[in-house]
Amino acid sequence: MAEQQTEYYSIEDYLALEAQAEERHEYEAGRIQAMSGGSINHSIMGGNIITALNNSLKDSNCTALNSDARLWIDHAHSFVYPDAMVICGKIQAAEEDPNAVVNPVLIVEVLSKSTEGYDRGDKFHKYCSLPSFQEYVLIDQDKPVVDVLFREEPGYWKVTTAIGLDQSISLASLGFDIPLSAIYRNVQDLGEPIF
């Protein structure tokens, strides 16, 4: 993520700028932050997880959204772009922006060295304020390690970690598993986990 702007922007200002921008920006309480470009592997993993989700959701009432979909987090007064989201039932748009959703059940982030702390910390805490949010998938970009956090009850999250291409993640909110080999398919120069 790039440096934050010091100027204050209203939601209307942000949405007008975002409609014209060639790159995406996140918004938090009047501040706009440009999103850095992702690596080739980040793009491959993002595409792979969307494909795996779509294949598993084809006979359900759930929809997978890629990183082009904007998410409004009212409690944090923020617009963000997760790498993937799943919404079950009717897609609900934000009052502030008809092109932003508000009701994901599952959110996926592909971690990079520059965003991992934010994705695991403040961004996750923002996501926790969404009533619909039940499951968080964090994909390591450099080695076959995926963490899944599942909200078992309010304020209590169960964390499971899958390590190695022969493992799978279990998505409790959706009722199916995804093999790590599908998530990391065609990823270049993947390191081995040091466990």
ROPALO-255998 format. One record per residue: residue in one letter; y negated, x, z of N, C-alpha, C in turn. Coordinates in steps of 0.05 Angstrom, whole numbers, padded with zeros to 5 digits, always signed. Layout:
AYXZYXZYXZ ...
//
This chain:
M+00023+00017+00000+00000+00000+00000-00025+00018+00000 A-00045+00010-00014-00070+00026-00016-00088+00020+00008 E-00111+00034+00008-00130+00030+00030-00141+00001+00029 Q-00148-00009+00053-00159-00035+00055-00189-00034+00048 Q-00198-00056+00037-00227-00059+00032-00241-00066+00058 T-00266-00057+00061-00281-00064+00085-00297-00089+00082 E-00301-00098+00057-00317-00123+00053-00300-00147+00060 Y-00313-00168+00070-00299-00193+00077-00298-00211+00052 Y-00274-00222+00047-00270-00241+00025-00260-00268+00036 S-00271-00289+00025-00260-00315+00032-00234-00319+00017 I-00218-00339+00024-00194-00345+00010-00201-00352-00019 E-00222-00366-00024-00230-00373-00051-00237-00349-00067 D-00251-00329-00055-00258-00304-00068-00232-00289-00076 Y-00214-00287-00057-00188-00273-00061-00173-00286-00084 L-00170-00312-00084-00155-00326-00105-00168-00323-00132 A-00194-00323-00133-00208-00319-00159-00204-00290-00169 L-00205-00271-00151-00200-00243-00159-00171-00239-00167 E-00153-00251-00152-00124-00247-00158-00117-00260-00185 A-00130-00281-00192-00125-00294-00218-00132-00277-00242 Q-00151-00259-00237-00161-00241-00259-00149-00213-00257 A-00137-00206-00235-00128-00179-00230-00103-00172-00247 E-00101-00146-00254-00078-00136-00268-00056-00127-00249 E-00064-00121-00224-00045-00114-00203-00047-00134-00181 R-00026-00135-00164-00026-00155-00143-00039-00144-00117 H-00050-00162-00101-00063-00155-00076-00053-00174-00055 E-00051-00164-00031-00045-00181-00008-00072-00186+00007 Y-00072-00207+00022-00096-00217+00036-00090-00222+00065 E-00108-00212+00083-00104-00219+00111-00132-00222+00124 A-00138-00246+00132-00162-00252+00148-00187-00240+00136 G-00190-00243+00110-00215-00233+00097-00213-00206+00084 R-00191-00192+00088-00188-00165+00077-00168-00167+00054 I-00174-00152+00033-00156-00150+00010-00145-00122+00008 Q-00119-00121+00002-00105-00095+00001-00089-00094-00025 A-00094-00074-00042-00078-00071-00066-00050-00063-00059 M-00031-00073-00074-00003-00065-00070+00003-00042-00088 S+00016-00022-00077+00023+00001-00093+00046-00006-00112 G+00048+00009-00134+00069+00005-00153+00096+00014-00141 G+00117+00000-00149+00143+00007-00139+00157+00027-00157 S+00179+00038-00146+00195+00057-00162+00213+00042-00181 I+00226+00056-00198+00246+00044-00216+00269+00033-00199 N+00279+00048-00179+00300+00038-00163+00292+00013-00147 H+00267+00012-00138+00257-00012-00124+00259-00036-00143 S+00251-00032-00168+00252-00054-00187+00281-00063-00193 I+00299-00043-00196+00327-00049-00201+00338-00066-00178 M+00333-00056-00153+00344-00071-00129+00332-00099-00127 G+00307-00101-00132+00294-00128-00132+00307-00146-00152 G+00311-00136-00176+00325-00153-00197+00353-00159-00189 N+00367-00139-00178+00395-00144-00170+00398-00165-00148 I+00380-00164-00128+00383-00184-00106+00376-00212-00116 I+00356-00214-00134+00350-00240-00146+00374-00251-00162 T+00387-00233-00178+00410-00242-00193+00433-00251-00175 A+00438-00235-00154+00460-00242-00135+00453-00269-00121 L+00428-00273-00113+00421-00298-00100+00424-00321-00119 N+00413-00318-00144+00415-00340-00163+00444-00347-00169 N+00461-00327-00172+00489-00333-00178+00502-00348-00155 S+00495-00342-00131+00508-00355-00108+00495-00383-00102 L+00471-00387-00111+00456-00412-00105+00459-00433-00127 K+00473-00427-00148+00472-00445-00172+00481-00473-00166 D+00498-00478-00147+00507-00505-00141+00495-00516-00115 S+00472-00506-00107+00459-00514-00082+00431-00526-00088 N+00418-00535-00067+00390-00545-00070+00370-00523-00063 C+00379-00498-00064+00361-00476-00057+00352-00461-00083 T+00329-00449-00081+00317-00435-00104+00309-00407-00095 A+00316-00386-00111+00308-00359-00106+00282-00353-00122 L+00263-00341-00109+00237-00333-00121+00235-00303-00121 N+00225-00291-00142+00222-00262-00143+00195-00254-00132 S+00188-00229-00136+00164-00217-00123+00138-00227-00136 D+00139-00243-00157+00115-00255-00168+00105-00278-00152 A+00122-00289-00134+00114-00312-00118+00098-00304-00094 R+00076-00317-00090+00058-00311-00067+00066-00330-00044 L+00065-00319-00019+00072-00333+00005+00047-00335+00022 W+00040-00359+00032+00018-00363+00050+00029-00365+00078 I+00018-00348+00097+00026-00349+00125+00002-00358+00140 D+00001-00384+00147-00023-00396+00159-00030-00383+00186 H-00010-00378+00203-00015-00367+00229-00029-00340+00227 A-00022-00324+00207-00034-00297+00204-00057-00297+00184 H-00063-00321+00173-00085-00323+00153-00080-00302+00130 S-00056-00302+00119-00048-00281+00101-00033-00292+00076 F-00038-00279+00053-00022-00282+00029-00007-00256+00025 V+00019-00257+00021+00036-00234+00016+00055-00240-00007 Y+00067-00219-00018+00086-00220-00039+00112-00207-00031 P+00131-00222-00019+00157-00210-00012+00172-00203-00038 D+00191-00185-00036+00207-00178-00059+00224-00201-00069 A+00233-00218-00051+00248-00242-00058+00247-00262-00035 M+00249-00287-00042+00250-00309-00022+00270-00330-00032 V+00280-00345-00013+00297-00368-00019+00285-00392-00005 I+00281-00414-00019+00271-00439-00008+00293-00460-00013 C+00300-00474+00008+00320-00495+00006+00306-00522+00008 G+00314-00541-00009+00300-00566-00011+00275-00564-00027 K+00256-00581-00022+00231-00582-00038+00214-00557-00032 I+00204-00545-00054+00185-00523-00051+00158-00535-00042 Q+00148-00525-00020+00122-00534-00009+00101-00514-00016 A+00079-00523-00028+00056-00506-00035+00036-00506-00012 A+00021-00485-00010+00000-00483+00010-00024-00500+00003 E-00036-00512+00023-00061-00528+00017-00082-00509+00006 E-00083-00484+00015-00103-00465+00007-00099-00456-00022 D-00074-00457-00032-00068-00447-00058-00043-00460-00069 P-00045-00477-00090-00022-00491-00100-00001-00472-00113 N-00008-00447-00117+00011-00427-00128+00024-00410-00107 A+00019-00416-00081+00032-00401-00059+00051-00420-00045 V+00074-00410-00037+00093-00426-00022+00090-00421+00008 V+00102-00440+00024+00099-00437+00053+00126-00441+00068 N+00148-00446+00054+00172-00454+00068+00197-00438+00060 P+00196-00411+00060+00221-00397+00054+00240-00398+00078 V+00266-00399+00072+00287-00397+00092+00295-00368+00096 L+00295-00354+00073+00304-00326+00073+00283-00309+00059 I+00277-00285+00069+00258-00267+00056+00272-00240+00054 V+00268-00227+00031+00279-00200+00025+00256-00180+00021 E+00259-00157+00033+00241-00135+00027+00258-00110+00020 V+00251-00096-00002+00262-00071-00009+00244-00050+00004 L+00255-00034+00021+00239-00015+00037+00232+00010+00021 S+00208+00020+00024+00200+00046+00014+00189+00062+00038 K+00186+00087+00035+00176+00104+00057+00148+00095+00066 S+00131+00086+00047+00104+00078+00053+00102+00050+00066 T+00122+00033+00062+00119+00006+00072+00140-00002+00094 E+00159+00016+00099+00181+00009+00117+00171+00001+00145 G+00152+00016+00156+00142+00009+00183+00128-00018+00184 Y+00112-00024+00163+00099-00050+00161+00119-00072+00157 D+00139-00068+00139+00159-00089+00134+00175-00095+00158 R+00182-00075+00174+00198-00079+00198+00182-00089+00222 G+00156-00084+00221+00139-00090+00244+00120-00114+00239 D+00095-00108+00233+00075-00129+00231+00082-00151+00210 K+00093-00143+00188+00099-00163+00167+00121-00181+00177 F+00142-00170+00189+00163-00187+00201+00151-00206+00222 H+00133-00196+00239+00122-00213+00259+00106-00236+00247 K+00092-00231+00224+00078-00252+00210+00099-00273+00200 Y+00120-00263+00188+00141-00281+00177+00152-00299+00199 C+00155-00288+00223+00167-00303+00246+00151-00328+00253 S+00125-00328+00245+00109-00352+00251+00114-00375+00232 L+00130-00371+00211+00137-00392+00192+00160-00409+00204 P+00156-00435+00207+00177-00451+00219+00203-00451+00204 S+00202-00449+00177+00226-00450+00160+00242-00424+00160 F+00229-00402+00167+00240-00375+00164+00264-00371+00183 Q+00288-00365+00172+00312-00361+00188+00325-00334+00185 E+00320-00321+00162+00335-00296+00157+00318-00276+00141 Y+00321-00251+00149+00306-00229+00137+00325-00207+00128 V+00323-00199+00103+00340-00178+00092+00323-00154+00085 L+00330-00131+00096+00316-00106+00091+00334-00086+00077 I+00327-00079+00052+00344-00063+00035+00332-00034+00034 D+00348-00015+00043+00339+00013+00042+00340+00022+00013 Q+00318+00033+00003+00316+00041-00025+00330+00067-00031 D+00335+00084-00010+00346+00111-00015+00375+00114-00009 K+00387+00096+00006+00416+00098+00012+00427+00070+00016 P+00453+00066+00013+00465+00039+00015+00467+00029+00043 V+00444+00020+00053+00442+00009+00081+00425-00016+00079 V+00435-00038+00089+00420-00063+00089+00421-00076+00117 D+00398-00082+00128+00396-00096+00153+00391-00125+00148 V+00405-00142+00163+00400-00171+00161+00393-00181+00189 L+00370-00194+00192+00362-00206+00217+00363-00236+00214 F+00378-00249+00233+00382-00278+00231+00372-00290+00257 R+00355-00311+00254+00344-00325+00278+00366-00344+00289 E+00379-00336+00311+00400-00352+00323+00388-00375+00339 E+00365-00370+00351+00350-00390+00366+00321-00381+00368 P+00302-00398+00375+00274-00389+00376+00271-00364+00394 G+00258-00344+00382+00252-00320+00397+00275-00300+00398 Y+00299-00307+00387+00322-00289+00389+00333-00284+00361 W+00333-00259+00353+00343-00251+00327+00367-00233+00330 K+00388-00239+00315+00413-00223+00314+00410-00204+00290 V+00415-00178+00294+00413-00158+00273+00441-00148+00266 T+00447-00148+00241+00472-00135+00231+00464-00115+00210 T+00479-00093+00208+00474-00073+00189+00499-00067+00173 A+00496-00068+00146+00519-00061+00128+00513-00033+00117 I+00533-00016+00119+00530+00012+00110+00552+00019+00091 G+00544+00027+00066+00564+00035+00046+00568+00015+00024 L+00573+00025+00000+00576+00007-00023+00600-00011-00022 D+00619-00005-00004+00643-00021-00002+00639-00044+00018 Q+00615-00047+00030+00609-00068+00049+00594-00091+00036 S+00591-00113+00051+00576-00137+00043+00557-00145+00065 I+00536-00159+00057+00519-00172+00077+00527-00202+00078 S+00526-00213+00102+00532-00241+00105+00506-00256+00110 L+00499-00275+00094+00474-00291+00096+00481-00317+00110 A+00477-00318+00136+00484-00342+00152+00468-00366+00144 S+00443-00362+00136+00425-00385+00130+00434-00399+00104 L+00448-00384+00087+00456-00394+00060+00486-00398+00058 G+00502-00386+00076+00530-00390+00076+00546-00375+00055 F+00537-00351+00048+00553-00334+00030+00547-00304+00035 D+00564-00287+00024+00561-00258+00026+00552-00247-00001 I+00539-00223+00001+00531-00208-00023+00541-00180-00019 P+00557-00169-00037+00566-00141-00035+00543-00122-00039 L+00543-00100-00024+00523-00079-00029+00525-00067-00056 S+00549-00067-00067+00553-00056-00094+00537-00073-00115 A+00533-00099-00110+00516-00115-00128+00487-00109-00124 I+00478-00104-00099+00450-00098-00094+00442-00071-00106 Y+00460-00051-00104+00454-00024-00112+00465-00017-00140 R+00473-00038-00155+00483-00033-00182+00462-00019-00200 N+00470+00002-00213+00453+00017-00232+00430+00032-00218 V+00430+00035-00192+00409+00050-00178+00415+00080-00182 Q+00394+00095-00188+00397+00124-00194+00393+00141-00169 D+00408+00163-00167+00404+00183-00146+00405+00171-00118 L+00424+00154-00113+00427+00141-00087+00441+00161-00067 G+00428+00166-00045+00439+00184-00025+00459+00170-00008 E+00475+00186+00007+00495+00175+00025+00483+00170+00052 P+00491+00149+00066+00481+00145+00093+00490+00167+00112 I+00473+00175+00131+00480+00197+00149+00490+00184+00175 F+00513+00171+00175+00523+00158+00199+00552+00166+00203 
//
